Amino acid sequence: MTMATMLFLCAFLISLFPVAQVSGASIILYNKCPHPVWPGIQPSAGKPILARGGFKLPPNKAYSLHLPPLWSGRLWGRHGCAFDASTGRGRCATGDCGGSLFCNGIGGAPPATLAEFTLGNDQDFYDVSLVDGYNLPISIIPLKGSGKCSYAGCVSDLNSMCPVGLQVRSRDKRRVVACKSACSAFNSPRYCCTGSYGSPQACKPTAYSRIFKTACPKAYSYAYDDPTSIATCTKANYLLTFCPRHRH
């Protein structure tokens, strides 16, 4: 996609939401991948489930999702899914949520790239996180907000540079379809920031998290990677894009 095309798309999406309302925010989920993506949506405890927690998003299609006031939760893209048309049961190669098309509050199985949102009265917080690993590139662009309203995302193909010990391969073993976090791969307090490593002072970047951070400087690479990873905006709507660098 050229810069002119991206600017046109952003202008079009902004026109759909002329004013960000106090009644929450809207997120446009846009699939630029050459394959379908099945977005998963998990609310934080006590927050409502949206769109039954998941649906299919074909290539080059967009879906508008309204977030209620003060909503918080996470979104991710499932990949390589097949579901029974009558029951909605099946499985995904990455990001699976209990073998169902509709996640209904269940989180995605790691590794999966996460987009996290916390809406506030005065300020929203949002980020893209690799703490649970990586499966698809994601970007978040705020639309028509005030404040810093910076970009967040991981648009690099981490699967192509994933260390052997973190790789998740396809059934035929030919392709790397996801990249585990070091915490998930090794279950060590040092990598998981738990136990004696359970503080920002004790849990520091590792060789593995540095690979993620170098490739995706605007995403969380490990649990305490706050200063360069979390973004804020006031009264905005958001464009969440899967595979933002892919050219149709």
Secondary structure, DSSP 8 states (H G I E B T S, - for coil): --HHHHHHHHHHHHHH-SS--TT-EEEEEEE-SSS-BEEEEEE-TTS---GGGB--B-TT-EEEEEE-TT-EEEEEEEBS-EE-TTT-BEE-SBS--TTBSS-TT----SS--EEEEE--SS-EEEEEE-TT-BSS-EEEEEES-BS----EEE-S-GGGG--GGGEEE-TTSSSEEEE--HHHHH--HHHHT-GGG-STTT----HHHHHHHHH-TTSB-STT--TTT-EEEBS-EEEEEESTT---
